[in-house]
Amino acid sequence: MVTPNPFSAMFGRSPFQPLLAHIVKVNDCADMLVPFYEATLAGDWEQAARHRETITQLEHDADSLKTELRLNLPNSLFLPVSRSDLLDLISVQDKIANKVRDITGIMLGRCMVTPEPLQQPFLEYMKTAVASVAQARKALEELKDLLESGFGRNVSDVMQNLIRELHQLEHQSDDQQVAIRRQLFELESELPPVDVIFLYKIIDWVGEVSDRAERVGSRLQILTAR
């Protein structure tokens, strides 16, 4: 008796089901960024390491789902949307988890301590990045539900509203990034140069989390426009 592939069966219900399963893992991964950072602020590197292990496992799970999706994606003739669009979307989603892993890896590896004046702004900045990922997940959930319920005409309007909120979060992240970089510039002379270099890198990478979440929304917008 041949055992059916449960992942392949997901495509029988909806091509968005495996994409949603993947972004749920990505979202869970991003959600760990704030508690990880809070542990670094408390100087609790053991707790930070435990959060990092969770992040690494979630990133690995997301990567496995990405691989399964690529291997089991049906021929374009049997999909309501372009195969290349789906592959592009899963790639963008996966890069979010990769970046969260990279951020926590450097911060833990160097036991990075954020200068006190930057700690609260940095925490709020990370929260915005995490909220952007959650909004991208919400947009995909809504798109899946709308398409499966047959309300095709309403998809565009609903997605426009969700994606508009996602753009607002990304814009908020950009503003926070500019403010934090300005604060760091004012503190540079008081800090070791190598620490400054890595702080700028982490600032950029947190911004990339928001940017990549917005790209998920942009890809969904393209899907609903075709």
Order of alpha helices (4+ residues) and beta strands (2+ residues): alpha-alpha-alpha-alpha-alpha-alpha-alpha-alpha
